[in-house]
Amino acid sequence: MKYSWCLSLLLVFSTFSYGQDAIKILPLGNSITQGEGSSIANDGTTHNTWRLKLWQRLKDTMGYNIDFIGTLNQAYPCEDFTDMKFDWDHEGHWAWTIDEILYGRSGTCNGTGRLGIWLDSTGAPDYVLIHLGTNDCWDGQSVSSSVLELEALIDTLQAYNNSMTIILAQIIGHESISVDACVQQFNDSIPALATRKTTSESEIVVVDQYTDFDPALDLYDAAHPNDAGEEKIFEKWFAALDPLLSGTTLPVELSRFAVKKIEKGIDISWSTASEIDVDFFKLERKIEGQEFVEIYRKSANGDATTPADYAYFDQLPPKTSGHVHYRLEMVDLDGTTDWSPSKSVQVAANKQIRLYPTVLSNGNRTLQILVEKDSQLQIIDSDGRLHFETYLPAHINRIHLPQLSLGIYFAQILNNQGDKTIPILIME
């Protein structure tokens, strides 16, 4: 782990225990792994990313002696994370494609160099979490070339440690229909790639981050996960990592876990294909902005080799709104526990205006903006000067901006419900 030069962070980070047996985990990806600072995020918050939630589950809840590694330890652009109680190290490189991760590029707050140089600096990991491919699709690169580059990237990792475990994501969806179509095609190639590159010493585990991830509900712009999306991503990473780290699996085969919003509440149901020495299930709920709490406990069948079905209806507290998450904690007779991936529903309409990307270059000045009502877009600078103006019909709009000087601008989106201002950064 890299320690920050800042004394306050050093004091926090020094409380983490790293011995020779610490398990090194490398989060490797793009902006979805790096996180976005409040100065440019269109929802005005700093996104600690799914890494925070995964750290808390692995380290604080499960007690694993882990060390996130990487040469970066900030959100983009060069902003500290707001939660200091997790290991900030990562290799999430904002806006980078797979070939740039592999062969290198120059950057500032999104890093510089290439994978081999970073591994020389941090040492080889024991586990790698890879979520890459979104920017390749955004840039219009062919799926076949991206898959070949991903294969070469895996070769590089295995050359540094031929016994590492690589956990490879079928990546989350995108709000753009064309980009999402590319993402789906890319994801279809992942299982065969994992089979092809798995060796007797280095396993590649595929994690399906695409299924159950809803871009309409789980993103705060066209590409980046909100709290609900981060919850889903981390739960799937955890479900893959936990049995690998513990060397054991809970003797319950969960075949289905579903949540459905109906008129008076939330209908929750789950099914098991088999149960061996299972004691009980705990259903937990997390309302947006709160923590998970137990809302229902159900005894298990104990020993069963035939399917079993369970159900619960949650009426929700009055005035609940936003995303509501549910998960199952499955408890064995000897106290061993495991969690299902979380499921979420949205209570109340989401009127959020979405704009992507918030970091542009004069070589790529295309904005994608989703508005639910006819609106007006104005691009102004920090002195209030108007540089661009156009009409936005209620839909997903692709807007090509004129040549602008480097710096921070503000996209003002106005309609009869009010206005919203989103900072955008023009870089070289």
N, C-alpha and C positions, 0 to 999 in steps of 0.2 A: 504494500500500500504506500502511496505517496503522501507525505505529510505537507500540509499547507504551511507557507511561511508565516501566516497570521497566527499570533500566539493564542488567540481565543480558540481557533480551530484546532491548534496543536493540543491544547488541553482537553478538548472534547475527544479528538481522535485517539489520544494516548490512553483513553479508558478502554479501548478495544484490545482484546487479548489475541496476539498473534504469536504462536509458537512455531517450531519447526514442522509441526503436523497440521498447520492451518491449510485448509483446502482452498486453492486458488481458483477463483471463478472470474472469467473474462467476459463482461458484457460487450459485445461487438456489434456495431450497427451504425445507424445514421441519426437524424434528429429525434426519431422516436425513442432512441436509447439515450441520447444526450440530454434532452430537455430544453425548454425555452424559458428565458428570463422574462420578468414582468414588463421590462421596457419595450418589448416588441410583441409579446403575446396579445392576441386580440381580445382575450378575456381579462387582461390586466393582472394575471397572477403568474407566479413562478412555478413551473412544473417540475417537481422533484422526480417525476417519471415512475414507472413501474418498479424501478430498482429500489426505491425506498420501501415499498410494500414487501418486495421479495426479501430484502435484507431483514426487515422486522420479523417476518415469518420464520426465515431460516435461522437467524441468529438469536433473536429475543424470545421467540415462542418455542422453537425446536431445540435451541441450544447448540447448533452446529458451529464448530470452530472454522469460520470461513473468512476469506479475504478477497474482496473485489479488487481486481487489478486493472491497470490501464494508465496511460500517460496523461489523460485529461481528468480534471476534477471540478469542472464548472458546467453550468448551463450556458446556452448560447444567448446573447453574445457576451461572454466573459463575465457572467453573473454567478455569485455564490448561490447555492441552494438554500432554501429557507429553513429546512430541517437539518440540524447538525447531528442527529442521532442515527446516522447511517454512514457507511463507507462510500464516499463520493467518487472513487476512482472508476474509470470506464474508458472504453474506446468507441464512444458514440460520436460520429463526425457529421455535423449538420450539413445537409445537402450533398454529401458524397455518394458516389455510385460504387458498385462493387469493384470495377476496374481501378478506381481511384484509391480505394482501400488497399488493393493488392499492389498497385504499381506506384502510387504516391501522387501527391499534389501539394501545393503550398497553400497555407491558410493561416488564420490568426486564432480566433476564439473557437474555431471548429477543428483545430489541430493542423499539423503539418507532417510530412513524411509518408511512411508506408508501413504495412503490417510487419514486415521483417525487422525494421528498425525499432518499432514499438516492442516487439517480443524480445529483442536484444536488451532493451532497457528494463522491462518488467520481469523477465524470465517466463518460461513456458507455463501456461495454466494447466490445471487438472481438468477443468470443465470450461467449455465455451458456449455462450448463448448467442446465436447469430440471428439477427433480424435485419436482412438486407434485401434490396431489390426495388423498393418504392421509387427511389430517385431514378433508377434505370428506366422504369416504366414512364415516369414523368418526363424524362429527357427523350423518350421515343426510341430507346435502344431496343434491338431485337431480343426476344426472349432467349433464342438459341445462344447468342453471344453472352448474355448475362449468366446463363447456366454454365457455360464453359468457363467463364471467369470465376464463378462461385466454386467450381470444381478445382481450379488452380489455387484458389484461396484455401480450400480444405487441404490440398497437398502441402501448402506452406505451413499450416498449423501442425499437421501430422509430422512434418520434418523436424519441428522443434520438440515435439513430444509424441512419440509413436504410440503412446498408451492413453492419450487424453480422450475424454468423452466429449463429443460435439453434439449440442442440442440445437437443431436446425429448424427454424420457423418457416411454416407456410404463412406468409406475412398477412397483416391485417388489410382490410379493404380500404378503398379510397372513394371520396365523394364524386370524383369525376368518372363518368360512365366509361370513357375510353381508357383512362388509366386503370380503372378497376378491372376491365376486361383483360388488360395486359397482366395485371396482378394474378388473376385467376389462371391464366395460361402458364405463368411462371410457377405458381403453386403446384400445378398439375405435374410439373417436372421434378419436384423436390423428392418424392418417395423413391423414384428410380435412381436419382443421384445419390441419395443416402445409402441405398442398397449397394450401389456400385463402389462407393468409397469406404464402406465399413470394412474393417479388417478384424482379424481374430483378437487384436489388442486394442483397437480404437473403434469404439462403437459410435455410430451416428444415429441419434434419436430424433425422429421427426415430431414436431409439435404443431398442431393445427391451430394457428392463431386467427385464421380467417373465419371459420365456422362460428356462429353465434356472435360475431362482432358486427354491429350494425353501424355503418358510417353515419346514418342519419341521427343516431342517438349517442354514439360513443366517441365522437370527434368534437373538438372545439373549433376546428377550422376544417379544411378539406382533407387533411392528412394526419393530424396529430391527436392522440387520444386525450379525452377529458378524464375526470376522475372515474367515471364508469368504465371507460375504455382501459385505463391503467389497471383497474381492478381485474378485469377479464384477462389482460395480458399476464399479469403477475401470477394469477391463479393457475394458468396453464403452464407457465415456467415451473412453478412450485410442484404441480402434479407430476411433472417429468423428473425434477431434481430429487424430490424427497425419497423415493424408493432407491435411487442410485446412491444417495448419501447414507441412508440408514442401512442399506443391504437387506431390507425387509419390505414386504408389502402387507397391507391390512387384508385379512381373509374375508373381504366382502367385495363382490363384483357388482358395482353400480352400473346398471345398464341404461338408466334414464333419470334425468333430473330436469324438471320443467317448471317454469313460472308463467302465469298468464293473467293479464289484467282483465277483470270483468267489471260490471257496473258498480258493485258495492265493495270491491276489495281485490285481493290477489289470490288466485288459485294456485297452490303449490303441490306438486306430486312428484314422486320418485319411485323407481323400481329397482330391485336387485335381481340378478340372475342366480346368485347363490350367496349363502352366508355360513361362515364357520366360526363359532365361538364369538359372535358379535353380541355386545351387550345392549347398546341403545344408539339412537340417532339424536343429535341436537340440531334443530333448525335455527339458524341465526340470520338476523336481518340488520342491514346497515342503511339508514336513511341518509341522504346526501348531507355531508358536513358533520356526520356523527360516526361513531365506531360500531362494529358489529356487536349485537346483544342477542342472547338466547331468547326465543319467543315460543318454542315448543320442544318438548322432549317425547320421544316415542320408543318404547321397547322394541328391540329387534326380534326376529324369529329365533335367533340363537344359532341353531344348526339347521340349515336348509339347503338342499341341492336343487330345489325348484324355485321358480320366480316368485317374488313377493312384491306387492304394490302398497304404497303408503300415500297419504294425502293430508293436506291441512289448508284451511282457508284463513287468510290474514285480512282483517278488516281495516288495518292501518290506523294510526292515531289521527285525530282530526287535523285538517289543514296540511297534511303531508303533501309535499310537491317535490319535483325534481326526480333524480334517479334513485331507485330503491333496489338494493342488492340483497340476494339471498344465497346462502351456502349451507351445506350439510357438514357437520362434524360427526364422524363415524367412530365409535368407541368400542374397542375390543374388551373382552372379559378381563384381560391382564392390564388394562389401562392404556394400551396402545391406541393412538388417535391418528386420524387422517381427515383431510377436508376435501370436499368436492370442489371443482371449479365453480366460481360464483356465477349466478344468473341475475340479470337486472331487467327491470321494467321502468318505463318513464311514467310518472304520475303528473299530469298537467302538461299542457302544450309547451314545446320549446320554441320560443320566438327568436332565438339567437340568429344574428346576422353573421355569416361566415365569409372570411376572406383568406385567400391563400395564393402564393406564399407571402409572408411578411418581410422576407429578405430577397431583394432582387439585384440584378446587375443590369448594366446598360446593354448587355448582350442578350438578356432574357427579361423583358419588361412586361410579361403577360400576367395579369391578375385574374384569379377565378373568384367570383363573388356570388354567394347565394343570398337572395333576399326573398322574403315571403310576400312582400308588398312592393308595388311599383315605387321606385326610389330614385334619388339623385345622388351621383357620386361627385365629390369634389376632392382634388388633391391639392393640399396647401403645405407651405413650408412653416418653419418655426416662427416666422415673422407674420404669418397670416396671409401671405401672398398666394393667390390662386394660380396654379400651374396647369390644371386640367379639370374639365367638367364634362359629364355625360349622363344620360338617362339610363336607368337600370330597370328593365321590366321584371316582374316577379318570376324568378326562375334562376338557374345557374347561368351567370354571365361570364364570358371571357373578354377581358378588357386589355387592349394593348396600349401602354402608356407611352407618351413621347419621351425623347431623350431628356434626362434630368441630370443635374449635377449630383455628385456623390453626397450622401448625408441622410438625415432623417426627415421624412415627410409624414403627413397625416392624411389618411383617407377618411373623409367625412361622408357618411351615408345617411341621407335624410329622407324621411317619409312622414305620413300623417300620424304615425305613432311616436314620433320624436326623432332623435338622431343618435348615431354612434360614431365615435372617432377611434380609428385603429392606426397605431404608428406603423410605418413601413420604412425599411432601411435600403437605400441604394448603395451597392458596393461595386468595386471594380469587377 
